[in-house]
C-alpha cells in the first residue's frame, strides 16, 4: 500500500494540472483524511521551505467557510496538507449523490466559497488552484474551501524579508493577481454547475483561465439551454465573472459575493439583500437630502402663502428631495384610506400644496437632511450631477408632452422614473461608482486592450445585476411601494424597456409614462454618447416614439436644447 508518512493512500479523489487530492487513512488516529499535494515536488530546500511557509500561514486562518487544517507536512520531499474527512465531501463527489435542484442552491455553494476566499484574500492568502474538489460540502449542504496555497509557492525562493512579510510591491501584485484568478475560478465553477458541463469542455479551471484573455482568445459565456431557469440577473453575474475583457471582471471575491447575495435575496423576496438594506438606510438617513439652499427655499415658500399654488410649486420643483417628500406624504395618505380630495394619484406639487398648505410644505422640509446628507466629497458631487441630469429629463418631458397634459405631471413622472438611480447613488455610492465604471469600460473599444475578446455591450441593467444582484429599476419600484404609491403611479414611473416598442397608450397614465421614457432616453443619449452618434440615436428614438408623441428627431433635439437652456438659466441656490 502506498504511503505518505503515516498516511495510507486509499484512492485518488481528484486532480488538476497543479494539485492532486487523495483519500487516506491515519491508523494512529483511527480516522480518514484528505491529502492535497502538488503534482510536482518542490525543487530544492528553499522551494520546499517556501511552500511550507505559505501553507502554514494559510492554515492559521480561521473562518466558517475555510476547512480546518489537520496537518501540514513533508515526506520524502513531497509536501502535503491534511484535512479530516469528517469536515465534508469534495463537491464533485457530493454532486453524484446530491445533484442540485435549483440555480439558487448552486449560487449558495459558490457564495459560501466566496465568503471563505474573501476572508483569505484579506489575509493575503490565495488558493492558487480552485477546483470542484477544492470545495467540501458538509451534511447540511454548506461549503468550505480546502487546501489554501497548496498548489505552489506564495513567496518565491530567495526573496527578501520584506517580501515574506507581504511588504514588497512585486509580492503584493502577485497576491492580488492570484486572488483575482481565484475569483475567475469561482465564476468558472458557477458556470460549470449551472451548465452541468465545464466551460470549453475543460474541467481544470486554471487551464481554462490560461485560454482566456489576456493569455488566450477563448470566449466563455453561459449557454442559453440549461437544466434550470436562469434569469437575466444571474446570467449577467456569471458572464461578468468570466468576461472576455479582463477590465470588466470582478476584481475581488467580495464584489462577486455581494452580487450573488443580492440576487439570492431578491429571489427570496424583500426581506433581505439590497432592498432591505435600502429601506433600512432610508429609515435612518432619509430618501434624499434637500437640495442646497433649503432654508431660503422654505422662506420663499412662506412669503408666497395665499398666492397661486403654481408659484409655490415652482419654488419646490428644483429640489428633488423636497418634491419626493411631498409626493410620498400625499400618495401614501391616499393608499391608507386618507384621501384628501380629488381622485387618483397626486402627480403635481401644485395639488400637493393645495391639499396640505404652506405649513405642510414646511413640515415636509423639516424632515429632510440638509445637503449633502450622508455623503461628502466626490460622492456628493456625483449625486449633484445625477440630480441635474434627472431634472434635465423632467424639463425635456415638459417639452415633449402632448397638448393638454400638465407640465408638472410630465416633469415629475420623468423624474420618478429615475428613482432607482437616485436611491443607488445616494445610499450605495460605492456600488453606483462600480456600475458607472463598468459602463465606461464597456464603451471603450476592445481593440484598445490587447488580447481582449469582443463581447456584447454591457447596459445599465446588466451592470446593476452584476454589482447589486438586482436591477436598479427594482430598487426604485421597491421604494415606490414603500412610500405607498398605488398601482397606477407605480406603472407610470416604470420606464418602457428599450426592446419594447412604444404602442398606442391606453390612457393618460400610459401617455405620461411614454413621455417620461422618451425624455429619459434622450437625456441618456445626450449624456453618454459621443456627439457624432447623438443624431443617429435621436433618429432611432423618433422611429420608436414619433407616432405616439407626434415628434421627429428635430423635435427631440429641440426639446433637449430648450431644456438645457432652461436648466442653465436657473440661478443655483445658495447653500445653507
C-alpha positions as CSV (number, residue, x, y, z in Angstrom):
1,X,0.0,0.0,0.0
2,X,1.3,3.4,-0.9
3,X,2.1,5.7,2.0
4,X,2.8,9.4,2.7
5,X,4.4,9.2,6.0
6,X,2.0,7.6,8.4
7,X,-0.9,8.1,6.0
8,X,-2.1,5.1,3.9
9,X,-3.3,6.3,0.5
10,X,-6.7,4.7,-0.4
11,X,-7.8,6.3,-3.6
12,X,-7.4,9.4,-5.8
13,X,-10.3,11.8,-5.3
14,X,-9.4,14.3,-7.9
15,X,-6.5,16.0,-9.7
16,X,-5.7,19.1,-11.8
17,X,-2.6,20.2,-13.6
18,X,-1.2,21.6,-10.3
19,X,-2.6,19.5,-7.4
20,X,-4.0,16.1,-6.5
21,X,-6.4,15.1,-3.8
22,X,-6.1,11.7,-2.1
23,X,-8.3,9.9,0.4
24,X,-6.0,8.4,3.0
25,X,-6.2,6.6,6.4
26,X,-4.5,7.7,9.5
27,X,-4.1,4.4,11.5
28,X,-2.6,6.2,14.5
29,X,-5.7,8.4,14.9
30,X,-8.2,5.9,13.5
31,X,-9.7,8.4,11.0
32,X,-9.8,9.1,7.3
33,X,-8.2,12.3,5.9
34,X,-7.9,14.1,2.6
35,X,-4.4,14.9,1.5
36,X,-3.8,17.7,-1.0
37,X,-0.4,17.6,-2.7
38,X,1.3,19.5,-5.5
39,X,1.6,17.4,-8.7
40,X,5.3,18.3,-8.8
41,X,7.5,18.2,-5.7
42,X,9.4,21.4,-4.8
43,X,12.9,21.5,-6.2
44,X,15.4,22.2,-3.5
45,X,15.3,23.1,0.2
46,X,14.4,26.8,-0.5
47,X,11.3,25.9,-2.5
48,X,10.2,23.3,0.0
49,X,10.6,25.8,2.8
50,X,8.7,28.4,0.9
51,X,5.8,26.0,0.2
52,X,5.6,25.1,3.9
53,X,5.6,28.7,5.0
54,X,2.8,29.6,2.6
55,X,0.6,26.7,3.5
56,X,1.1,27.0,7.3
57,X,0.3,30.7,7.0
58,X,-2.9,29.8,5.3
59,X,-3.7,27.1,7.8
60,X,-3.7,29.6,10.6
61,X,-6.8,31.4,9.1
62,X,-10.0,30.6,10.9
63,X,-13.3,31.1,9.2
64,X,-16.6,29.0,9.0
65,X,-16.1,28.7,5.2
66,X,-12.5,27.5,5.3
67,X,-11.8,23.8,6.1
68,X,-9.7,23.5,9.2
69,X,-6.2,22.0,8.5
70,X,-5.3,18.9,10.4
71,X,-1.6,18.9,9.5
72,X,0.9,20.4,7.1
73,X,3.9,18.1,6.5
74,X,6.6,16.8,4.2
75,X,7.5,13.2,3.3
76,X,10.5,12.4,1.1
77,X,10.3,15.9,-0.4
78,X,6.5,15.5,-1.1
79,X,4.6,18.2,0.8
80,X,1.0,17.7,1.8
81,X,-1.8,19.4,3.7
82,X,-4.2,17.1,5.5
83,X,-7.9,17.8,6.3
84,X,-10.2,15.4,8.2
85,X,-12.6,13.5,6.0
86,X,-15.3,14.3,8.6
87,X,-15.2,18.0,7.5
88,X,-17.1,17.2,4.3
89,X,-17.1,15.6,0.9
90,X,-15.5,17.1,-2.2
91,X,-18.1,18.9,-4.2
92,X,-17.6,16.8,-7.3
93,X,-18.2,13.7,-5.3
94,X,-21.2,15.2,-3.5
95,X,-22.9,16.0,-6.8
96,X,-23.0,12.3,-7.7
97,X,-25.3,11.6,-4.8
98,X,-26.9,15.0,-4.3
99,X,-27.5,16.7,-7.6
100,X,-28.6,20.4,-7.2
101,X,-32.2,21.2,-7.6
102,X,-32.1,24.9,-8.5
103,X,-29.8,27.7,-9.6
104,X,-30.3,29.2,-6.1
105,X,-28.7,26.1,-4.5
106,X,-25.7,26.3,-6.9
107,X,-25.3,30.0,-6.2
108,X,-25.4,29.3,-2.5
109,X,-22.5,26.9,-2.7
110,X,-20.3,29.4,-4.6
111,X,-21.4,32.2,-2.2
112,X,-20.1,30.0,0.7
113,X,-16.8,29.5,-1.1
114,X,-16.5,33.2,-1.8
115,X,-17.1,34.1,1.9
116,X,-14.1,31.9,2.8
117,X,-12.0,33.2,-0.1
118,X,-12.8,36.8,0.7
119,X,-11.5,36.3,4.3
120,X,-8.4,34.5,3.0
121,X,-7.7,37.2,0.4
122,X,-8.0,39.9,3.1
123,X,-5.3,38.0,5.0
124,X,-3.0,37.9,2.0
125,X,-3.6,34.3,1.1
126,X,-4.9,32.9,-2.2
127,X,-6.0,29.4,-3.1
128,X,-4.0,29.2,-6.3
129,X,-5.8,26.1,-7.8
130,X,-9.5,26.3,-7.0
131,X,-11.4,23.3,-8.5
132,X,-14.6,21.4,-7.7
133,X,-12.6,19.0,-5.5
134,X,-11.2,22.0,-3.5
135,X,-14.7,22.7,-2.1
136,X,-16.0,20.3,0.6
137,X,-19.7,20.0,1.5
138,X,-20.9,19.0,5.0
139,X,-24.1,17.2,5.8
140,X,-26.0,20.4,5.9
141,X,-25.0,21.3,2.4
142,X,-22.7,24.1,3.4
143,X,-19.4,24.6,1.5
144,X,-15.9,25.1,2.8
145,X,-12.7,25.9,0.8
146,X,-9.9,23.3,1.3
147,X,-6.2,23.4,1.0
148,X,-5.4,27.1,0.5
149,X,-2.0,27.8,-1.1
150,X,-1.3,24.1,-1.6
151,X,-0.7,24.5,-5.4
152,X,2.5,26.3,-5.1
153,X,4.7,28.9,-3.5
154,X,3.3,32.1,-2.1
155,X,6.8,33.5,-1.5
156,X,9.3,32.8,-4.2
157,X,12.6,31.3,-3.1
158,X,15.3,33.8,-2.4
159,X,13.0,36.8,-1.8
160,X,13.7,39.4,0.8
161,X,12.4,39.5,4.3
162,X,10.1,42.4,3.2
163,X,8.6,40.1,0.6
164,X,8.0,37.3,3.1
165,X,6.1,39.8,5.2
166,X,4.0,40.9,2.3
167,X,5.5,44.3,2.0
168,X,7.3,44.0,-1.3
169,X,5.4,45.7,-4.2
170,X,6.0,42.8,-6.6
171,X,4.8,40.3,-4.0
172,X,1.7,42.4,-3.3
173,X,1.0,42.5,-7.1
174,X,1.4,38.7,-7.2
175,X,-1.0,38.2,-4.3
176,X,-3.6,40.5,-6.0
177,X,-3.3,38.6,-9.3
178,X,-3.6,35.3,-7.5
179,X,-6.7,36.5,-5.7
180,X,-8.2,37.6,-9.0
181,X,-7.6,34.2,-10.5
182,X,-9.4,32.7,-7.6
183,X,-12.4,34.9,-8.3
184,X,-12.4,33.9,-12.0
185,X,-12.2,30.2,-11.0
186,X,-15.3,30.7,-8.8
187,X,-17.1,32.1,-11.8
188,X,-16.0,29.2,-13.9
189,X,-17.2,26.7,-11.3
190,X,-20.5,28.6,-11.1
191,X,-20.7,28.3,-14.9
192,X,-19.9,24.6,-14.8
193,X,-22.5,23.9,-12.1
194,X,-25.3,25.7,-13.9
195,X,-24.4,24.4,-17.4
196,X,-23.7,20.9,-16.0
197,X,-20.6,20.8,-18.1
198,X,-17.2,22.5,-17.8
199,X,-16.6,25.7,-19.8
200,X,-14.6,24.9,-23.1
201,X,-15.0,21.3,-22.2
202,X,-12.1,21.5,-19.7
203,X,-12.7,20.8,-16.1
204,X,-9.4,22.3,-14.9
205,X,-10.2,25.9,-14.0
206,X,-6.6,27.1,-14.2
207,X,-6.2,25.6,-17.7
208,X,-9.4,27.4,-18.8
209,X,-8.1,30.7,-17.3
210,X,-4.9,30.2,-19.4
211,X,-7.0,30.1,-22.5
212,X,-9.0,33.3,-21.7
213,X,-7.9,36.9,-22.2
214,X,-5.3,38.2,-21.7
215,X,-3.4,34.9,-22.1
216,X,-5.6,33.5,-24.8
217,X,-8.6,34.3,-27.0
218,X,-11.2,31.8,-25.8
219,X,-14.6,33.2,-25.0
220,X,-16.6,31.8,-22.0
221,X,-20.3,32.6,-21.7
222,X,-23.2,30.7,-20.1
223,X,-25.2,28.7,-22.7
224,X,-28.8,29.5,-23.2
225,X,-30.0,25.9,-22.8
226,X,-29.7,24.9,-19.1
227,X,-31.2,22.4,-16.7
228,X,-32.9,25.1,-14.6
229,X,-34.2,28.6,-15.5
230,X,-31.5,31.2,-15.1
231,X,-32.8,34.7,-15.1
232,X,-31.1,37.7,-16.7
233,X,-29.6,38.9,-13.4
234,X,-27.8,35.6,-12.6
235,X,-26.7,35.2,-16.2
236,X,-25.2,38.7,-16.1
237,X,-23.3,37.8,-12.9
238,X,-21.9,34.6,-14.3
239,X,-20.9,36.2,-17.6
240,X,-19.2,39.1,-15.9
241,X,-17.2,36.8,-13.8
242,X,-15.7,35.2,-17.0
243,X,-15.9,38.3,-19.2
244,X,-13.7,38.3,-22.3
245,X,-12.5,41.8,-21.3
246,X,-10.5,41.5,-18.1
247,X,-11.3,45.0,-17.0
248,X,-15.0,44.1,-16.8
249,X,-14.5,41.1,-14.5
250,X,-14.9,41.1,-10.7
251,X,-11.7,42.2,-9.1
252,X,-12.4,40.7,-5.6
253,X,-14.3,37.9,-4.0
254,X,-16.3,40.4,-2.0
255,X,-17.8,42.1,-5.0
256,X,-18.8,38.8,-6.6
257,X,-20.2,37.6,-3.3
258,X,-22.2,40.9,-2.9
259,X,-23.8,40.4,-6.3
260,X,-24.7,36.7,-5.6
261,X,-26.1,37.5,-2.2
262,X,-28.1,40.4,-3.7
263,X,-29.5,38.1,-6.4
264,X,-30.4,35.3,-3.9
265,X,-32.1,37.8,-1.5
266,X,-34.1,39.4,-4.3
267,X,-35.3,36.0,-5.4
268,X,-36.4,35.2,-1.8
269,X,-38.5,38.4,-1.5
270,X,-37.9,41.8,0.0
271,X,-36.8,40.6,3.4
272,X,-33.1,40.7,2.7
273,X,-30.5,41.9,0.3
274,X,-30.2,45.3,-1.4
275,X,-33.9,46.1,-1.0
276,X,-33.8,45.5,2.8
277,X,-30.5,47.5,3.0
278,X,-32.1,50.3,1.1
279,X,-35.2,50.5,3.2
280,X,-33.1,50.4,6.4
281,X,-30.9,53.3,5.2
282,X,-34.0,55.3,4.2
283,X,-35.3,54.9,7.7
284,X,-32.0,56.1,9.1
285,X,-30.9,58.9,6.8
286,X,-34.0,59.6,4.6
287,X,-34.6,59.0,0.9
288,X,-32.6,62.0,-0.4
289,X,-31.2,65.1,1.2
290,X,-32.7,68.5,0.5
291,X,-31.0,70.5,-2.3
292,X,-28.6,73.3,-1.3
293,X,-30.5,76.4,-0.1
294,X,-33.3,74.7,1.7
295,X,-33.8,77.4,4.3
296,X,-34.1,80.2,1.7
297,X,-36.4,78.0,-0.4
298,X,-38.7,77.4,2.6
299,X,-38.6,81.1,3.4
300,X,-39.6,81.9,-0.2
301,X,-42.5,79.5,0.0
302,X,-43.7,81.1,3.2
303,X,-43.7,84.6,1.6
304,X,-45.9,83.2,-1.2
305,X,-48.6,82.0,1.3
306,X,-52.0,82.9,-0.1
307,X,-50.6,83.2,-3.7
308,X,-51.2,80.9,-6.6
309,X,-50.2,77.3,-5.9
310,X,-48.3,77.1,-9.2
311,X,-45.9,79.8,-8.0
312,X,-45.3,77.9,-4.8
313,X,-44.8,74.7,-6.7
314,X,-42.2,76.3,-9.0
315,X,-40.1,77.1,-5.8
316,X,-40.2,73.5,-4.8
317,X,-39.7,71.6,-8.1
318,X,-35.9,72.1,-8.4
319,X,-35.5,70.3,-5.0
320,X,-35.9,66.6,-5.7
321,X,-35.7,65.7,-2.0
322,X,-38.5,68.0,-1.0
323,X,-40.6,67.1,-4.1
324,X,-40.3,63.4,-3.3
325,X,-41.2,64.0,0.4
326,X,-44.4,65.8,-0.6
327,X,-45.4,63.1,-3.2
328,X,-44.7,60.4,-0.6
329,X,-46.8,62.2,2.0
330,X,-49.7,62.7,-0.2
331,X,-49.8,59.5,-2.1
332,X,-49.2,57.2,0.9
333,X,-52.0,59.0,2.7
334,X,-54.4,58.2,-0.2
335,X,-53.4,54.5,-0.2
336,X,-54.0,54.3,3.6
337,X,-57.6,55.5,3.0
338,X,-57.0,59.1,4.0
339,X,-57.6,60.6,0.6
340,X,-57.7,64.4,1.0
341,X,-59.6,65.4,-2.1
342,X,-59.9,64.5,-5.7
343,X,-59.3,61.1,-7.2
344,X,-56.2,59.2,-8.4
345,X,-52.6,59.8,-7.5
346,X,-51.2,63.2,-6.7
347,X,-48.9,64.0,-9.7
348,X,-48.3,67.7,-9.2
349,X,-46.8,69.8,-6.5
350,X,-49.5,72.4,-7.1
351,X,-52.1,69.9,-6.0
352,X,-50.0,68.8,-3.1
353,X,-49.6,72.4,-1.9
354,X,-53.4,72.9,-2.3
355,X,-54.0,69.9,-0.1
356,X,-51.6,70.5,2.7
357,X,-50.8,74.2,2.5
358,X,-47.6,76.1,3.2
359,X,-47.5,74.7,6.8
360,X,-47.4,71.2,5.3
361,X,-44.6,72.1,3.0
362,X,-42.6,73.5,5.9
363,X,-43.2,70.3,7.9
364,X,-42.1,68.2,5.0
365,X,-38.9,70.3,4.6
366,X,-38.1,69.8,8.3
367,X,-38.0,66.0,7.8
368,X,-35.1,66.3,5.3
369,X,-31.4,66.3,6.0
370,X,-29.6,69.4,4.6
371,X,-27.3,68.9,1.6
372,X,-25.3,66.7,1.2
373,X,-27.0,64.4,3.7
374,X,-25.0,61.3,4.5
375,X,-22.5,61.9,1.6
376,X,-19.4,64.0,1.2
377,X,-16.7,64.9,-1.3
378,X,-16.8,63.1,-4.6
379,X,-19.9,61.1,-3.7
380,X,-21.9,64.2,-3.0
381,X,-20.6,65.7,-6.3
382,X,-21.8,62.6,-8.2
383,X,-25.2,62.8,-6.6
384,X,-25.5,66.5,-7.5
385,X,-24.5,65.7,-11.1
386,X,-27.1,62.9,-11.3
387,X,-29.8,65.2,-9.9
388,X,-29.1,67.8,-12.6
389,X,-29.3,65.1,-15.2
390,X,-32.6,63.9,-13.8
391,X,-34.0,67.4,-13.7
392,X,-33.0,67.8,-17.3
393,X,-35.1,64.8,-18.2
394,X,-38.0,66.3,-16.4
395,X,-37.7,69.5,-18.4
396,X,-37.4,67.5,-21.7
397,X,-40.6,65.7,-20.7
398,X,-42.3,69.0,-20.3
399,X,-41.3,70.0,-23.8
400,X,-42.4,66.6,-25.3
401,X,-45.8,66.3,-23.5
402,X,-48.8,66.3,-25.8
403,X,-51.2,69.3,-25.6
404,X,-53.5,69.3,-22.6
405,X,-51.1,67.4,-20.2
406,X,-49.9,69.2,-17.1
407,X,-46.3,70.1,-17.3
408,X,-45.7,69.4,-13.7
409,X,-47.1,65.9,-14.0
410,X,-44.8,65.2,-17.1
411,X,-41.8,66.6,-15.2
412,X,-42.4,64.5,-12.0
413,X,-43.2,61.2,-13.8
414,X,-39.9,61.6,-15.8
415,X,-38.0,62.4,-12.6
416,X,-39.6,59.5,-10.7
417,X,-38.5,57.1,-13.5
418,X,-35.0,57.7,-12.1
419,X,-35.9,56.9,-8.5
420,X,-33.8,53.7,-8.6
421,X,-30.8,55.5,-9.9
422,X,-31.1,58.2,-7.3
423,X,-31.5,55.7,-4.5
424,X,-28.4,53.7,-5.5
425,X,-26.3,56.9,-6.0
426,X,-27.2,58.2,-2.5
427,X,-27.5,55.0,-0.5
428,X,-25.0,52.7,-2.3
429,X,-22.4,55.2,-3.5
430,X,-19.7,52.6,-4.0
431,X,-21.9,50.3,-5.9
432,X,-23.1,53.2,-8.1
433,X,-19.5,54.0,-8.9
434,X,-18.8,50.4,-9.8
435,X,-21.8,50.4,-12.2
436,X,-20.6,53.6,-13.8
437,X,-17.0,52.2,-14.2
438,X,-18.4,49.1,-15.8
439,X,-20.5,51.1,-18.3
440,X,-17.5,53.3,-19.1
441,X,-15.2,50.3,-19.6
442,X,-17.8,48.6,-21.8
443,X,-18.0,51.6,-24.1
444,X,-14.2,51.6,-24.7
445,X,-13.3,49.8,-27.9
446,X,-11.9,46.3,-27.1
447,X,-9.2,46.8,-29.7
448,X,-7.6,49.3,-27.4
449,X,-6.9,46.5,-25.0
450,X,-4.6,43.8,-26.4
451,X,-5.7,40.2,-26.1
452,X,-9.3,41.1,-25.1
453,X,-12.3,39.4,-26.7
454,X,-15.2,41.3,-28.2
455,X,-18.5,40.7,-26.5
456,X,-21.9,42.2,-26.2
457,X,-22.2,45.7,-24.9
458,X,-23.0,45.9,-21.2
459,X,-26.1,48.0,-20.4
460,X,-27.1,49.7,-17.1
461,X,-29.5,46.8,-16.2
462,X,-26.8,44.2,-16.7
463,X,-24.2,46.2,-14.9
464,X,-26.6,46.7,-12.0
465,X,-27.3,42.9,-11.9
466,X,-23.5,42.2,-11.7
467,X,-22.9,44.6,-8.9
468,X,-26.0,44.5,-6.7
469,X,-27.6,41.3,-7.9
470,X,-30.8,43.2,-8.8
471,X,-31.9,45.8,-11.4
472,X,-31.8,49.4,-10.4
473,X,-35.4,49.7,-11.5
474,X,-36.4,47.0,-9.0
475,X,-35.0,49.2,-6.2
476,X,-36.9,52.2,-7.5
477,X,-40.1,50.0,-7.6
478,X,-39.4,48.8,-4.0
479,X,-39.1,52.4,-2.9
480,X,-42.3,53.4,-4.6
481,X,-44.1,50.5,-2.8
482,X,-42.6,51.5,0.5
483,X,-43.9,55.0,0.0
484,X,-47.4,53.6,-0.6
485,X,-47.7,54.6,-4.2
486,X,-50.7,52.9,-5.8
487,X,-50.5,50.6,-8.8
488,X,-51.3,53.4,-11.3
489,X,-48.5,55.6,-10.2
490,X,-46.1,52.6,-10.0
491,X,-46.9,51.8,-13.6
492,X,-46.2,55.3,-14.7
493,X,-42.8,55.6,-13.2
494,X,-41.6,52.4,-14.7
495,X,-39.7,53.2,-17.9
496,X,-40.5,51.4,-21.1
497,X,-38.0,48.6,-21.8
498,X,-35.6,49.6,-24.5
499,X,-36.6,46.5,-26.5
500,X,-40.3,47.3,-26.3
501,X,-42.0,49.4,-29.0
502,X,-44.0,52.4,-27.9
503,X,-47.6,51.4,-28.6
504,X,-50.8,53.5,-28.6
505,X,-51.4,54.5,-25.0
506,X,-54.4,53.1,-23.1
507,X,-54.9,56.2,-21.0
508,X,-53.4,59.3,-19.5
509,X,-51.1,57.3,-17.3
510,X,-49.7,55.5,-20.3
511,X,-49.1,58.8,-22.1
512,X,-47.1,60.2,-19.1
513,X,-45.1,57.0,-18.9
514,X,-44.2,57.2,-22.6
515,X,-43.4,60.9,-22.4
516,X,-41.1,60.2,-19.4
517,X,-39.4,57.3,-21.1
518,X,-38.7,59.3,-24.2
519,X,-37.3,62.2,-22.2
520,X,-35.0,59.9,-20.2
521,X,-33.8,58.1,-23.3
522,X,-33.0,61.4,-24.9
523,X,-31.1,62.7,-21.9
524,X,-29.2,59.3,-21.6
525,X,-28.2,59.6,-25.2
526,X,-27.1,63.2,-24.8
527,X,-25.1,62.4,-21.6
528,X,-23.5,59.2,-22.7
529,X,-22.9,59.1,-26.4
530,X,-20.2,61.0,-28.4
531,X,-21.5,64.0,-30.3
532,X,-21.2,62.2,-33.7
533,X,-23.6,59.4,-32.6
534,X,-26.3,61.6,-31.0
535,X,-28.1,62.4,-34.2
536,X,-28.4,58.7,-35.0
537,X,-29.7,57.9,-31.6
538,X,-32.3,60.7,-31.9
539,X,-33.4,59.3,-35.3
540,X,-33.8,55.9,-33.7
541,X,-35.9,57.4,-30.9
542,X,-38.0,59.3,-33.5
543,X,-38.9,56.0,-35.1
544,X,-39.8,54.5,-31.7
545,X,-41.8,57.4,-30.3
546,X,-42.7,59.5,-33.3
547,X,-46.2,58.1,-34.0
548,X,-47.3,58.1,-30.3
549,X,-45.9,61.6,-29.4
550,X,-46.0,63.2,-32.8
551,X,-42.3,64.1,-32.7
552,X,-39.4,63.7,-35.1
553,X,-35.6,63.8,-34.5
554,X,-35.6,67.5,-34.9
555,X,-38.3,67.9,-32.3
556,X,-36.3,65.7,-29.9
557,X,-33.2,67.8,-30.4
558,X,-35.1,71.0,-29.9
559,X,-36.6,69.7,-26.7
560,X,-33.1,68.9,-25.4
561,X,-31.8,72.3,-26.4
562,X,-34.7,74.2,-24.7
563,X,-34.4,72.1,-21.6
564,X,-30.7,72.6,-21.3
565,X,-31.2,76.4,-21.8
566,X,-33.8,76.4,-19.1
567,X,-31.6,74.5,-16.7
568,X,-28.7,76.8,-17.3
569,X,-30.9,79.9,-16.8
570,X,-31.9,78.8,-13.3
571,X,-29.8,80.5,-10.6
572,X,-28.3,78.0,-8.2
573,X,-29.5,78.4,-4.7
574,X,-27.0,79.4,-2.0
575,X,-26.1,76.6,0.4
576,X,-27.4,76.6,3.9
